[in-house]
Amino acid sequence: MSNAPPSADEKPFVAQHSVPSGVVATRWWWVRHAPVRSDGGNIYGQSDIDCDCSDRVVFDAVSRVLPRNAVWYASKLKRTHMTAEAIFAAGFPRPSTITQDADLNEQHLGDWQGANRVAFFANLPINLSTFWFAPIDERSPNGESFMDLYERTKRAIARITAAHPGQDIVAVAHGGTIKAAIGVALRDQPERGLAFTIDNCSITRLDHMASDGQEGWRIPMVNQQPWIADPSHAAMHQPAGPEVATSAKLA
């Protein structure tokens, strides 16, 4: 390997968390809602059901990671609103507004909502291609397919990104919605998004990058659970915000 400095026509090394000059990075911070305890073991989908926000350790950790100057969005379902309120109760500065957007709702599972979850999956053939309620294009009776959810999530991401270019966006949403968002970031591969596990209260960050008519995505983290690490472990608690300059170059 040569130790000679790069020539003038060679591009410099670009760390995976840096943003090249001329590129607009819009950072999406997705937070899944807190656990649902009152479902009776049943499928809830778009049922407007409460969640359990009693674990202060979890919300203290989440509040340390999220950026302070973000615009906030949530779905229309109250479990996302309760989760946001728990983050604020942990000391995170309350934003002036939180926009509720129905396109961020969980998949409507139609007649499957209210069915016993264990019995439902016991009656299905094993499908290792989706790890979901059904194949992505199968619509639940009187409800949606995952592709229906994917298309409205994709539409919401495009609309909200266009409204807030270059900003941090916190979106408190649902497991299915976040899996759909990952599919968008993987260059329109909805079925690939379903391969990811999204735990309650976890943080997933997806960066939309745009420059001169081009656009793409960067995926800094998926299913981050900052409460797992010891508070003294600095690597798990990097400063939140646009881009953090460090002395190390990240491969």
Residue pairs with C-beta under 8 A, 6 or more apart in sequence:
6 12
13 249
14 20
15 249
15 250
16 218
16 220
16 250
16 251
17 220
17 243
17 244
17 250
18 243
19 25
19 209
19 242
19 243
20 211
22 211
22 212
23 209
23 210
23 211
24 165
24 166
24 209
24 210
24 211
25 166
25 207
25 208
25 209
25 218
25 242
25 243
26 161
26 164
26 165
26 166
26 167
26 169
26 207
26 208
26 210
27 67
27 167
27 168
27 169
27 205
27 206
27 207
27 208
27 242
28 157
28 161
28 169
28 171
28 181
28 205
28 206
28 207
28 208
29 66
29 67
29 70
29 168
29 169
29 170
29 171
29 203
29 204
29 205
30 171
30 173
30 177
30 178
30 181
30 203
30 204
30 205
30 206
31 62
31 66
31 83
31 87
31 170
31 171
31 172
31 173
31 201
31 202
31 203
32 172
32 173
32 174
32 175
32 178
32 198
32 199
32 200
32 201
32 202
32 204
33 51
33 77
33 79
33 80
33 82
33 83
33 172
33 173
33 174
33 200
33 201
34 51
34 52
34 53
34 55
34 58
34 79
34 82
34 83
34 86
34 200
34 201
35 51
35 52
35 200
35 201
36 44
36 49
36 50
36 51
36 52
36 79
37 51
37 52
38 49
38 50
39 47
39 49
41 116
41 117
41 118
42 113
42 114
42 115
42 116
42 117
43 109
43 112
43 113
43 114
43 115
43 116
43 117
43 120
43 133
44 113
44 114
45 106
45 107
45 108
45 109
45 110
45 112
45 113
45 140
45 143
46 77
46 105
46 106
46 107
46 108
46 109
46 113
47 113
47 114
48 77
48 78
48 79
49 78
49 79
50 78
50 79
50 82
51 79
51 82
51 83
51 200
53 59
53 82
53 83
53 85
53 86
55 201
56 90
57 227
58 201
58 227
59 86
59 87
59 89
59 90
59 201
60 90
60 91
60 227
61 225
61 226
61 227
62 87
62 90
62 201
62 203
62 226
62 227
63 87
63 90
63 91
63 92
64 226
64 237
64 240
65 203
65 224
65 226
65 237
65 240
66 87
66 92
66 170
66 203
66 240
67 168
67 170
67 240
67 241
67 242
68 92
68 93
68 240
68 241
69 167
69 168
69 241
70 95
70 167
70 168
70 169
70 170
71 95
71 99
71 164
71 167
71 168
71 169
71 170
72 84
72 95
72 97
72 98
72 99
72 169
72 170
72 171
72 172
73 98
73 99
73 100
73 101
73 104
73 160
73 169
73 170
73 171
73 172
73 173
74 80
74 81
74 84
74 98
74 99
74 100
74 101
74 104
74 171
74 172
74 173
75 100
75 101
75 102
75 104
75 105
75 106
75 172
75 173
75 174
75 177
76 100
76 101
76 102
76 104
76 105
77 105
77 106
77 174
80 104
80 172
80 173
80 174
81 98
81 100
81 172
83 172
83 201
84 98
84 172
88 94
101 156
101 160
103 152
103 153
103 155
103 156
103 159
104 153
104 156
104 171
104 173
104 174
104 177
105 174
105 177
106 149
106 173
106 174
106 175
106 176
106 177
107 133
107 140
107 143
107 144
107 145
107 146
107 148
107 149
107 174
107 176
107 177
108 140
108 143
108 144
108 148
109 133
109 140
109 143
109 144
110 139
110 140
110 141
110 142
110 143
110 144
111 140
111 141
111 142
111 143
112 120
112 133
112 140
112 141
112 143
113 143
120 133
124 134
127 135
129 135
129 191
130 136
130 146
130 191
130 194
131 194
131 195
132 146
132 176
132 194
133 140
133 146
134 140
134 145
134 146
136 145
136 146
136 147
136 150
136 190
136 191
136 194
137 145
137 146
137 147
138 145
139 145
139 148
146 176
146 180
146 190
146 194
147 190
149 176
149 177
149 180
150 180
150 183
150 184
150 190
150 193
153 177
153 180
153 181
153 184
154 180
154 184
154 188
157 181
157 184
157 208
160 169
160 171
161 169
161 208
165 210
168 241
168 242
173 181
175 198
178 198
178 204
179 193
179 194
179 196
179 198
180 190
180 193
181 193
181 204
181 206
182 192
182 193
182 196
182 204
182 206
182 219
182 222
183 189
183 190
183 191
183 192
183 193
183 194
184 193
184 206
184 217
185 206
185 217
185 218
185 219
186 192
186 193
186 217
186 219
187 216
187 217
196 222
196 223
197 223
198 204
198 222
198 223
199 223
199 225
201 225
201 227
202 223
202 224
202 225
203 221
203 223
203 224
203 225
203 226
204 221
204 222
204 223
204 224
205 219
205 220
205 221
205 224
206 217
206 218
206 219
206 220
207 217
207 218
207 219
207 220
208 215
208 216
208 217
209 215
209 216
209 217
209 218
226 236
226 237
228 236
229 235
229 236
229 237
230 236
231 237
238 244
